[in-house]
Each structure stands twice: as structure tokens, then as C-alpha cells.
Amino acid sequence: MKLHLFAITLLALASCSSQQSVNNPVLNIEGGQIQGVISNDPDVMVYKGVPYAAAPVGDLRWKAPQPVTPWEGVKVADKWGAAAMQNSGKATGDFYYKEFYADGDPEFSEDCLFLNIWTPADAVGNADKKLPVAMWIHGGAYDHGYGYEITMDGDAWAKRGVILVTINYRVGIFGFLAHPELIAEDTQHSSGNYGTQDQIAALKWIKNNIDQFGGDPTNVTILGQSAGAASIKNLVSSPLSRNLISHAIIQSGGGIDEQVMPEQSLEEFAGLCKQLMDENGLTDLQKMRAASADELLKIFNSKPASLRFRPHSDGVVQRYGFTTATFDGTIANIPYMIGYCANDNPTMGAGIQRFATERKKQHTKPVYTYLFARPLPGDNAGSFHSSELWFMFHTLDRAWRPFTEADYALADKMTDAWTNFAKYGNPNAPDTDDWKPYDPENDFTYVFDIE
């Protein structure tokens, strides 16, 4: 009897192993071979911490992202990659720390150029699936955040037939420092937009590799919130990336006329950065690259408030800002979805309306506008900046807040709208038209709230 049971157990294990090998093939991507793991949903495969560029350390600090460093054997993608070097989440203040960072900080490192992929398990290894792809860019004022924060998950997206990719990119002094010596060493005389170049490298990685995960490299939606939304505005404006994008979603990043980039020239910005470095004893590029990450973070924290490390016009990566690109018609000619939260900056609505109106004048591709108006339960914060993230990622069960059945229904509606837009460039389900494209004559904005 014992031998019989042992034989049955071996057969069961062999069957499981065979099933796992069928449903979880080894994929060949840039850098080597990789294998994912079953996500929280058994019908979804997740790939965590996939490198999309070489570690930007040593001589690669403050350089454009370089090709992935190859690895040996099969990489099992079961662990998140380190987040970009930054301050602890406690620096965001008590409110946001309780909301988004109560589980503590992830690992921080300059070696941070990783992405994460959620895809239907039956799509893995099947290039003929050609599922729509969405690339999420996190917010965080360009100086903090990462692609697997507590609100962010791709199970609900993959269940709806959309592959979700989230990325890390260099932030703060590591991602946006310009310097005269960096300009001099660069063949195109650019400097300081390394975080944006990381985002572009991730887009190119998707184009070259996502078919292995069942994705369609010709149907890629980019979306982001806050600084992530501003990043979307930069990517649809940049000549290096706008042709890689099929649709764009801009969440709480404003529209046109908002000041996104600093007014000073690249040379002036680089001079201010040099002054900061000189004052801290890093008087040449060799010393700057030899400094520890912790030392640079300390310098970042000591900078004057007027010196802001963020994307800027450099003539190469960003020739000019989103507002100029919108008016001269050089942003990506694609469908847009753009909106904000009711308790965001009150000027956001006007800027979004101006953008939608200008696009209507120039192009036939639609712009869909929305307002997230649900005051979140549990306190008096209302529909605060970032509050919609729980809903469009459908991660309400991770929050401390006492969400109701009506909130879960709203999350279903929002996740459906976001994934429909990734599929069709239209947030409506097929054969429905509840959500009208923006037109100055009807001034239609879709309002998300509980019923």
C-alpha cells in the first residue's frame, strides 16, 4: 500500500512538473533566458525584476542607458528589482506614508533599471496572441517612487487581456543632473535627461521583446500619474519616442500651459548643478563618479529649493515642452485619455480642457477626459492626488481604508475603461458609447464616483 501511494505521488509530481513546463516556457529575451512565476491569480504569469538596461553605475553613472548585461542560465523572475536610489518613503509625509508606504521601503540602489510584466498565463511564449500592452510610469515628483508600489498590480489587467508592464527609472540627482563636463563628453552634447532616456529604453525593450510574452509590439499604451503623467507628456513630445506609442493616458499631470520644464537653458541648469557639486567637493567628473550613492543623496537633500532635478529641454531628448509640441502639432498623433482627481490642483481642469480643445482643432484622433470624484472613505482627504490608483489597478484590498461594495464596483468600471482604452484607443466597451470624446461644444467629461 505504501509503495502504491508513493507511486501515485510520483506520478502526480511528474504531472505537475510537466504542466508547469507547458504553461511556463523558458523565454529568450535580451540578456538571456527567463522564466516567470504564477501571480496571485493562477491564470496570470508575472515576471518581476527583468533588467531592461545595464546597471547605470561606475562609468555609466549619468550616461544614457546601455544594453542589458547578459546573464548565464535561466533567470527565474520571482523577485522585484531594486528601486531607484532615493529617500525613504517617510520623506513623503505622514499622510502619504500611511497611504502608500506603511509596509516599509523596498531596496534602493543605483542598479535599478528593471521592469515587471503581468500577462495571461496562456499567452506566454505565444507571439501569435498579439495582446495589447500598457507601460506604467510611476509618479513621485521625479525624486522617488518605483514600479511595484502597494497600489500597483497587473493581475486585473491581465485578466482583461492586457499585458501590463511597470518600470523603474533613475530619479533625482541620479536621473536628472546636468553638468558642463557631461555635456562635453556626450556625442550629442546633451545632459541630464537620463530618467527620460530610461523610460525610452524600456519602450524599446517592449518593442523588441514583448512578443515573447504574448504581446503586440505595435499596440503599446503608455500611462502614468503625477510625475509619471508629466513623463507621458514628455514621451509623446520627444522625437526619440513618440513613434513607439499607440495610445496615452495622462493622470493628474495637467494639460497645456502648466510649467513642466524649468525655464532656464541647458547651459544655465548645468551651471547650477556644477555649483552644487563644487560646493560639496566634487569638482570634476572623475570625483562625481567616484562618490558613493549615499553621498550624492546627501548632496541632493542639501540643494536649494530652487534647483529642481527633473526633465528639461536639452535639444535632443526633449527639444521643447508638451505645450509647444501640442500647439505646433508635433506630439504623437494618437488617442489620449486625460484627467484628474477632484481634490487635485484646481487649475488642472482648465489645462486639460485647453489640451483637449487644441487637439480637437488640429486632429481627428479623440481625446477622452475624466474626473475622479469619489471621496475615499476613512478620513476627510476626499478625492486626493493619487487616490484613483487603488481603483484603476483594482488593488482596493491592499488599502487600510474601509472600501465598500460600491467602491469595488467603481474599481471594475475604471479598470474596464483603462484596459478598453489600451485595447481600442477608446475607454468604452465595444458597441457602447457612454464616454464621448471631448468636444468644446459638448464639454463632456466622464465622472467616476460610486453609485
C-alpha positions as CSV (number, residue, x, y, z in Angstrom):
1,M,0.0,0.0,0.0
2,K,2.8,2.4,0.9
3,L,4.6,1.7,-2.4
4,H,1.3,2.2,-4.3
5,L,0.8,5.6,-2.6
6,F,4.4,6.5,-3.3
7,A,4.0,5.7,-6.9
8,I,0.8,7.8,-7.1
9,T,2.6,10.7,-5.5
10,L,5.5,10.5,-8.0
11,L,3.0,10.4,-10.9
12,A,1.3,13.5,-9.5
13,L,4.5,15.3,-9.1
14,A,5.6,14.4,-12.6
15,S,2.3,15.6,-14.0
16,C,2.6,18.9,-12.1
17,S,6.2,19.3,-13.4
18,S,5.1,18.6,-16.9
19,Q,2.1,21.0,-16.6
20,Q,4.4,23.7,-15.3
21,S,6.9,23.3,-18.2
22,V,4.0,23.5,-20.7
23,N,2.4,26.6,-19.1
24,N,5.7,28.3,-18.2
25,P,8.2,28.0,-21.0
26,V,11.7,29.5,-20.9
27,L,11.7,32.6,-22.9
28,N,14.7,34.1,-24.9
29,I,14.9,37.8,-24.4
30,E,17.6,40.5,-24.5
31,G,20.2,39.4,-22.0
32,G,19.4,35.7,-21.8
33,Q,16.7,33.2,-20.8
34,I,14.0,33.9,-18.4
35,Q,11.0,32.2,-16.7
36,G,8.2,33.8,-14.7
37,V,6.1,32.7,-11.7
38,I,2.4,32.3,-11.2
39,S,0.9,35.5,-9.8
40,N,-1.7,35.9,-7.1
41,D,-4.2,35.0,-9.7
42,P,-3.5,31.4,-11.1
43,D,-4.3,32.5,-14.6
44,V,-1.7,35.2,-14.6
45,M,2.1,34.9,-15.0
46,V,4.3,37.6,-13.5
47,Y,7.9,38.4,-14.3
48,K,9.5,40.5,-11.6
49,G,12.7,42.4,-11.8
50,V,13.5,41.9,-15.5
51,P,16.6,44.0,-16.5
52,Y,15.9,46.2,-19.5
53,A,19.3,48.0,-19.5
54,A,22.7,47.7,-17.9
55,A,23.2,48.9,-14.3
56,P,24.0,52.7,-14.6
57,V,26.8,52.6,-12.1
58,G,30.5,53.4,-12.2
59,D,31.4,54.9,-15.6
60,L,27.8,54.5,-16.7
61,R,26.5,56.9,-14.0
62,W,24.9,59.9,-15.8
63,K,25.0,58.2,-19.2
64,A,22.2,57.1,-21.5
65,P,21.1,53.5,-20.6
66,Q,23.2,50.8,-22.2
67,P,22.3,47.3,-23.4
68,V,21.4,44.7,-20.9
69,T,24.4,42.8,-19.4
70,P,23.9,39.1,-20.4
71,W,23.4,36.5,-17.7
72,E,24.1,32.8,-17.7
73,G,21.4,30.1,-17.3
74,V,17.7,30.7,-16.8
75,K,16.8,33.7,-14.7
76,V,13.7,32.9,-12.6
77,A,11.9,36.3,-12.4
78,D,10.4,35.9,-8.9
79,K,11.9,38.9,-7.1
80,W,11.3,42.6,-7.5
81,G,14.4,44.6,-8.7
82,A,15.8,47.3,-6.5
83,A,14.0,50.7,-6.7
84,A,16.0,53.8,-7.9
85,M,18.2,55.4,-5.3
86,Q,16.0,57.8,-3.3
87,N,15.0,58.9,0.2
88,S,12.8,56.8,2.4
89,G,9.1,56.9,1.9
90,K,8.8,58.6,5.2
91,A,10.0,61.8,3.4
92,T,6.6,61.9,1.7
93,G,5.0,63.0,5.0
94,D,2.6,61.2,7.4
95,F,-0.4,61.2,5.1
96,Y,1.2,59.6,2.1
97,Y,3.4,57.3,4.2
98,K,0.3,55.8,5.8
99,E,-1.4,55.6,2.5
100,F,1.3,54.1,0.3
101,Y,4.4,53.2,2.3
102,A,3.2,51.6,5.6
103,D,4.8,48.3,4.5
104,G,8.2,50.0,4.6
105,D,10.7,50.8,1.9
106,P,12.0,48.5,-0.8
107,E,15.7,48.0,-1.5
108,F,17.2,51.2,-3.0
109,S,20.1,51.0,-5.4
110,E,21.6,52.8,-8.4
111,D,21.3,49.3,-10.1
112,C,17.6,49.9,-10.7
113,L,16.7,49.6,-14.4
114,F,14.2,46.8,-14.0
115,L,10.7,46.2,-15.3
116,N,7.8,43.9,-14.3
117,I,5.4,42.1,-16.6
118,W,1.9,40.6,-15.9
119,T,0.5,38.6,-18.7
120,P,-2.2,35.9,-19.1
121,A,-0.6,32.5,-18.5
122,D,-1.9,31.1,-21.7
123,A,-0.2,33.9,-23.7
124,V,3.4,33.2,-22.5
125,G,5.6,32.1,-25.4
126,N,2.8,32.6,-27.9
127,A,3.8,35.5,-30.2
128,D,0.6,35.0,-32.2
129,K,-1.6,36.2,-29.3
130,K,-0.7,39.8,-30.0
131,L,-2.3,41.2,-26.9
132,P,-2.3,44.9,-26.2
133,V,0.4,46.2,-24.0
134,A,0.4,49.0,-21.4
135,M,3.6,50.5,-19.9
136,W,3.0,52.3,-16.5
137,I,5.3,55.1,-15.3
138,H,5.1,55.8,-11.6
139,G,4.9,59.3,-10.1
140,G,6.9,60.8,-7.2
141,A,8.0,64.3,-8.2
142,Y,10.8,62.8,-10.2
143,D,12.7,62.1,-7.0
144,H,11.0,59.0,-5.5
145,G,8.7,56.1,-6.4
146,Y,9.0,52.7,-8.1
147,G,7.1,50.4,-10.3
148,Y,5.7,48.0,-7.8
149,E,4.3,50.3,-5.1
150,I,1.5,48.9,-3.0
151,T,-1.2,50.3,-5.3
152,M,0.3,48.8,-8.5
153,D,-0.5,45.3,-9.7
154,G,-1.3,43.8,-13.1
155,D,-3.5,40.8,-12.3
156,A,-6.8,42.6,-13.1
157,W,-5.3,44.0,-16.3
158,A,-4.0,40.6,-17.5
159,K,-7.4,39.0,-16.6
160,R,-8.9,41.5,-19.0
161,G,-6.5,40.6,-21.8
162,V,-3.9,43.5,-21.5
163,I,-0.3,42.9,-20.6
164,L,0.9,45.4,-18.0
165,V,4.5,46.5,-17.7
166,T,5.7,48.7,-14.9
167,I,9.2,50.2,-14.8
168,N,11.7,51.7,-12.5
169,Y,13.8,54.7,-13.8
170,R,16.5,56.9,-12.4
171,V,15.2,59.8,-10.3
172,G,16.5,62.8,-8.5
173,I,20.2,63.7,-8.8
174,F,20.9,60.3,-10.4
175,G,18.3,60.8,-13.2
176,F,18.3,64.5,-14.0
177,L,21.6,66.1,-13.1
178,A,23.2,68.1,-15.9
179,H,26.8,69.3,-15.9
180,P,29.2,71.0,-18.3
181,E,31.6,68.0,-18.3
182,L,28.7,65.7,-19.0
183,I,27.7,67.9,-21.9
184,A,31.3,67.9,-23.2
185,E,31.6,64.1,-23.1
186,D,28.3,63.4,-24.8
187,T,28.4,63.0,-28.6
188,Q,25.2,64.9,-29.0
189,H,26.1,67.5,-26.3
190,S,23.1,66.5,-24.2
191,S,22.9,66.1,-20.4
192,G,20.5,65.5,-17.6
193,N,17.5,63.6,-19.0
194,Y,18.7,60.1,-18.0
195,G,15.5,59.2,-16.3
196,T,13.6,60.0,-19.5
197,Q,16.1,58.1,-21.5
198,D,15.5,55.1,-19.2
199,Q,11.8,55.3,-20.0
200,I,12.5,55.4,-23.7
201,A,14.8,52.4,-23.3
202,A,12.0,50.5,-21.6
203,L,9.7,51.3,-24.5
204,K,12.3,50.0,-27.0
205,W,12.7,46.9,-24.8
206,I,9.0,46.3,-25.1
207,K,9.1,46.7,-28.8
208,N,11.9,44.1,-29.1
209,N,10.8,41.5,-26.6
210,I,7.1,41.7,-25.6
211,D,6.0,39.3,-28.3
212,Q,7.7,36.5,-26.2
213,F,5.1,37.2,-23.5
214,G,2.2,37.2,-26.0
215,G,2.2,41.0,-26.6
216,D,1.7,43.1,-29.7
217,P,4.7,45.4,-30.1
218,T,2.7,47.6,-32.4
219,N,-0.1,48.3,-29.8
220,V,1.6,49.9,-26.8
221,T,-0.2,52.3,-24.5
222,I,1.8,54.4,-22.1
223,L,0.2,55.7,-18.9
224,G,1.4,57.4,-15.7
225,Q,0.3,59.6,-12.8
226,S,1.7,62.9,-11.4
227,A,5.4,62.9,-12.4
228,G,4.6,59.8,-14.3
229,A,1.9,61.7,-16.2
230,A,4.4,64.5,-16.9
231,S,6.7,61.8,-18.2
232,I,3.9,60.6,-20.6
233,K,3.7,64.2,-21.8
234,N,7.5,64.2,-22.4
235,L,7.4,60.9,-24.2
236,V,4.6,61.9,-26.6
237,S,6.6,65.1,-27.3
238,S,10.1,63.6,-27.7
239,P,11.3,62.7,-31.3
240,L,13.0,59.7,-29.8
241,S,9.8,58.0,-28.5
242,R,6.6,59.4,-29.9
243,N,6.6,56.9,-32.8
244,L,6.7,54.0,-30.4
245,I,3.3,54.8,-28.8
246,S,-0.2,53.8,-29.8
247,H,-2.3,55.5,-27.0
248,A,-1.5,57.6,-24.0
249,I,-3.2,58.1,-20.6
250,I,-2.3,61.2,-18.5
251,Q,-3.4,61.0,-14.9
252,S,-3.2,64.1,-12.7
253,G,-0.5,65.6,-14.8
254,G,-2.4,68.6,-16.1
255,G,-2.8,69.6,-19.7
256,I,-1.2,72.5,-21.6
257,D,0.1,75.8,-20.2
258,E,1.3,74.2,-17.0
259,Q,5.0,74.7,-16.3
260,V,6.5,71.3,-16.8
261,M,10.2,72.1,-17.6
262,P,12.4,74.7,-16.0
263,E,12.7,78.0,-17.9
264,Q,16.5,78.2,-17.9
265,S,18.6,76.9,-20.7
266,L,20.5,73.6,-20.5
267,E,23.8,75.5,-20.0
268,E,22.3,77.6,-17.2
269,F,20.8,74.5,-15.5
270,A,24.2,72.6,-15.9
271,G,26.0,75.6,-14.3
272,L,23.7,75.5,-11.3
273,C,24.3,71.7,-10.9
274,K,28.1,72.3,-11.2
275,Q,27.9,74.9,-8.5
276,L,26.2,72.4,-6.2
277,M,28.8,69.8,-6.9
278,D,31.7,72.1,-6.5
279,E,30.4,73.3,-3.1
280,N,30.4,69.7,-2.0
281,G,34.0,69.0,-3.1
282,L,33.1,67.1,-6.3
283,T,34.9,69.5,-8.6
284,D,35.3,67.2,-11.7
285,L,33.5,64.3,-13.3
286,Q,36.0,61.8,-12.0
287,K,35.2,62.7,-8.4
288,M,31.5,62.8,-9.2
289,R,31.5,59.3,-10.5
290,A,33.7,58.1,-7.6
291,A,31.3,59.4,-5.0
292,S,29.1,56.9,-3.2
293,A,25.4,56.9,-3.9
294,D,24.7,57.8,-0.3
295,E,27.0,60.9,-0.6
296,L,25.1,62.0,-3.7
297,L,21.8,61.5,-2.0
298,K,23.0,63.7,0.9
299,I,24.0,66.4,-1.6
300,F,20.6,66.1,-3.2
301,N,19.0,66.7,0.1
302,S,21.1,69.8,0.7
303,K,20.3,71.5,-2.6
304,P,18.5,74.8,-2.6
305,A,14.7,74.5,-3.2
306,S,15.1,76.5,-6.5
307,L,17.3,73.7,-8.0
308,R,14.9,71.1,-9.3
309,F,16.1,67.8,-10.8
310,R,13.5,67.0,-13.5
311,P,13.3,66.7,-17.3
312,H,14.4,69.8,-19.2
313,S,14.8,70.9,-22.8
314,D,18.2,69.6,-24.0
315,G,17.8,69.8,-27.7
316,V,18.0,66.0,-28.1
317,V,15.8,64.0,-25.8
318,Q,13.4,67.0,-25.1
319,R,13.6,69.7,-27.8
320,Y,10.8,71.6,-26.2
321,G,7.9,71.1,-23.8
322,F,4.5,69.5,-24.2
323,T,2.6,72.8,-24.6
324,T,4.8,73.9,-27.5
325,A,4.6,70.4,-29.1
326,T,0.8,70.4,-28.7
327,F,0.3,73.8,-30.4
328,D,2.7,73.0,-33.3
329,G,1.3,69.6,-33.8
330,T,4.4,67.5,-33.2
331,I,3.2,65.4,-30.3
332,A,2.2,61.8,-31.1
333,N,-0.9,61.8,-33.2
334,I,-2.8,59.1,-31.2
335,P,-5.9,58.9,-28.9
336,Y,-5.4,60.4,-25.5
337,M,-7.2,59.8,-22.2
338,I,-6.5,62.6,-19.7
339,G,-8.0,63.5,-16.3
340,Y,-7.5,64.4,-12.7
341,C,-8.9,63.9,-9.1
342,A,-11.4,66.3,-7.7
343,N,-9.0,67.5,-4.9
344,D,-6.0,67.8,-7.2
345,N,-4.6,71.3,-8.0
346,P,-7.7,73.2,-9.0
347,T,-6.1,74.6,-12.2
348,M,-5.7,71.1,-13.7
349,G,-9.1,71.0,-15.2
350,A,-8.6,74.2,-17.2
351,G,-5.3,73.0,-18.6
352,I,-6.8,69.6,-19.6
353,Q,-9.7,71.4,-21.3
354,R,-7.3,73.6,-23.2
355,F,-5.4,70.5,-24.4
356,A,-8.5,68.6,-25.5
357,T,-9.8,71.7,-27.3
358,E,-6.5,72.3,-29.2
359,R,-6.3,68.6,-30.2
360,K,-9.9,68.8,-31.5
361,K,-8.9,71.8,-33.7
362,Q,-5.9,70.0,-35.2
363,H,-6.6,66.3,-35.3
364,T,-9.3,63.6,-35.7
365,K,-7.9,61.3,-33.1
366,P,-10.0,61.6,-30.0
367,V,-9.3,62.9,-26.5
368,Y,-11.3,61.4,-23.6
369,T,-11.4,63.4,-20.4
370,Y,-12.3,62.2,-16.9
371,L,-12.7,63.4,-13.3
372,F,-12.2,61.0,-10.4
373,A,-14.7,62.4,-7.8
374,R,-15.0,59.6,-5.2
375,P,-14.1,60.9,-1.7
376,L,-12.2,58.0,-0.2
377,P,-13.7,56.5,2.9
378,G,-11.9,56.5,6.2
379,D,-10.9,60.2,6.6
380,N,-11.6,63.7,5.3
381,A,-8.9,63.6,2.5
382,G,-11.5,63.4,-0.3
383,S,-10.5,62.6,-3.9
384,F,-6.9,63.4,-3.2
385,H,-3.9,63.4,-5.6
386,S,-3.1,59.7,-6.3
387,S,-6.4,58.4,-4.8
388,E,-7.5,56.9,-8.2
389,L,-4.6,54.4,-8.2
390,W,-6.4,52.0,-5.9
391,F,-9.2,51.8,-8.4
392,M,-7.6,51.7,-11.9
393,F,-5.2,49.0,-10.7
394,H,-8.1,47.2,-8.8
395,T,-6.0,46.9,-5.6
396,L,-8.5,48.1,-3.0
397,D,-7.9,45.0,-0.9
398,R,-4.4,46.3,-0.1
399,A,-5.5,49.6,1.4
400,W,-6.3,50.3,5.0
401,R,-9.4,52.1,4.0
402,P,-13.0,50.7,4.6
403,F,-13.9,50.4,1.0
404,T,-17.5,49.3,0.2
405,E,-19.1,47.1,-2.4
406,A,-19.8,50.3,-4.4
407,D,-16.1,51.0,-4.4
408,Y,-15.3,47.6,-5.8
409,A,-17.9,48.2,-8.5
410,L,-16.3,51.5,-9.3
411,A,-12.9,49.7,-9.5
412,D,-14.4,47.3,-12.0
413,K,-15.7,50.2,-14.1
414,M,-12.4,52.0,-14.0
415,T,-10.2,49.0,-14.7
416,D,-12.5,48.2,-17.6
417,A,-12.2,51.7,-19.0
418,W,-8.4,51.8,-18.7
419,T,-7.9,48.4,-20.3
420,N,-10.5,49.1,-23.0
421,F,-8.5,52.2,-23.9
422,A,-5.3,50.1,-24.1
423,K,-7.1,47.7,-26.5
424,Y,-9.0,50.1,-28.7
425,G,-7.9,53.7,-28.0
426,N,-11.5,54.1,-26.6
427,P,-12.5,53.6,-23.0
428,N,-15.9,52.3,-24.0
429,A,-16.7,48.6,-24.3
430,P,-17.4,47.5,-27.9
431,D,-20.7,48.7,-29.2
432,T,-21.2,51.2,-26.4
433,D,-20.7,55.0,-26.3
434,D,-21.3,56.1,-22.7
435,W,-18.0,58.0,-22.8
436,K,-18.0,60.7,-25.5
437,P,-14.8,62.1,-27.0
438,Y,-14.2,65.6,-25.8
439,D,-15.6,68.4,-27.9
440,P,-15.7,72.1,-26.9
441,E,-19.4,72.1,-28.0
442,N,-20.5,69.4,-25.6
443,D,-17.7,69.8,-22.9
444,F,-18.2,66.1,-21.9
445,T,-16.1,64.8,-19.1
446,Y,-16.7,61.3,-17.6
447,V,-17.1,61.5,-13.9
448,F,-16.1,58.4,-11.8
449,D,-17.9,58.1,-8.5
450,I,-19.8,55.4,-6.5
451,E,-23.4,54.9,-7.4
